[in-house]
Amino acid sequence: MTLPDGYTTDLSAALPLHAVSKATFPAWLQAQAAPVQAWLAAQRFDGAPGRACSWPDAAGRAAGAVLGVDDLHDPFAWAHAPRALPAGDWQVASELDDGARHALQLGWGLGRYRFARYKAQPAPAARLAADGFDAETFDLLAACVRVRDLVNTPTEHMGPDELEAAARGLAQAHGATVDVIAGDALLAQHYPAIHAVGRASHRAPRLIELTWGEAAHPHVAICGKGVCFDTGGLDLKAAAGMRNMKKDMGGAAHALALAGLVMARRLPLRLTLLVAAVENAIGPNALRPGEVIATRKGVSVEIDNTDAEGRLILADALARACELSPDLLLDFATLTGAARVALGPDLPALYANDEALAQDWLAAGQQVRDPLWRMPLWRPYLRYLTSGIADLANSSNTTMAGSVTAALYLERFVEDGVRWGHVDVYAWNDGDRPGKPAGGEAQGLRAAYVLLKARAAG
């Protein structure tokens, strides 16, 4: 196994790193040498979470360090370490169970991450030393990094072509197959909603379909919203709302990363990945408010707002997924600002039409400290999507329950009997926090992997 940067199995020069909480710190401190006690007192270190303090030896070189970690099983509780510690190799001296070791190793990598495609970033010189590392942990880290890198990349270098290239790269790495329907071929092969949203861009819209696995295994379909940039269309966003819309393909980034993780871990599943990749642009042929468009399922949709475009492209992707009769259907989408108003940036909104699926996903999130919050599919709110001239409107004329109505819209394209979960994800950090640098973020991804791993195990 090749180790990522920041990790080593060479313990010869590793310094001791102790993990404490505010509750355990006093007893730990009493066991330390008097100079260490005096040094930590001078630094006013008290074991508070997110803090770190090293102390010197007689020659002034780093001799050891202590971290404040409130939850040993939370990767982000460890993530401050690589940037807070002095240069050198560090080996955790505290006794850790398997879950805590996994969290430490993952959190270390998440804490080191910086997006460096366009601007060199000073890498932290601290390395984590251990006599062994977990390959699954590094696959999870790679998946989280994949989401971050894809979302952070500006649209000039992350359009529909590049999303297709990302899918093809995964397929080549893992022995999957990819089929792509692009441009006017979407009309010929009956994906009219994807075409309608993406037709105004100079970059052709497309549906990317990746398949992998053995026919005898349970079939999981994963759909992702791949709006590579969202101007809002003719219902143009204000400048502040448009500024970070390179991230509107965050759902596709999550879907690609989860598919890559399933394949890397060789889970006994049959996988179909569907990414609807478009740019919601403005042009002479742009989608207009008041138009009625067709969908793959045959449901006619009146366009109330061209900025509610993600649900349009997902409608065709979900319809295609249901044609394959999967045992489980998951989708990820940066779908609504309303979900952020309700839950803030850190909690993805989870919707599901199956109680066991919802509870299992929530439990997985709690297990690996990757939380989601379940929201209701409150079907009486379908009245907000009533159209006088079509089967459905794509948006409502009320500001109430925007995330719920968006999920209800998607559910209209899921066939009865298909177990379906939808995550309305922010995919973004507004500011820097330990392990969560400003920019793209994977949310609900690790929980989804734990969910699928358990399902694969029966």
Secondary structure, DSSP 4 states (H G I P E B T S, - for coil): -PPPTTEE---TTPEEEEEE-TTTHHHHHHTS-HHHHHHHHHTT----TT-EEEEE-TTSSEEEEEEE-S-TT-HHHHTTHHHHSPSEEEEE-S---HHHHHHHHHHHHHHH----SSS--PPP-EEEE-S---HHHHHHHHHHHHHHHHHHS-GGGSSHHHHHHHHHHHHHHHT-EEEEEETTHHHHTT-HHHHHHHTTSSS--EEEEEEES-TTSPEEEEEEEEEEEE--TTSPPPHHHHTTGGGGGHHHHHHHHHHHHHHHTT-S-EEEEEEEEEEE--STT---TT-EE--TTS--EE-S-TT--HHHHHHHHHHHHHHT--SEEEEEE---HHHHHHH-SS--EEEES-HHHHHHHHHHHHHTT---EE----GGGGGGG--SSSSEESS-SSSTTHHHHHHHHHHTTSPTT--EEEEE---EESS-BTTB-SEE---SHHHHHHHHHHHHT-
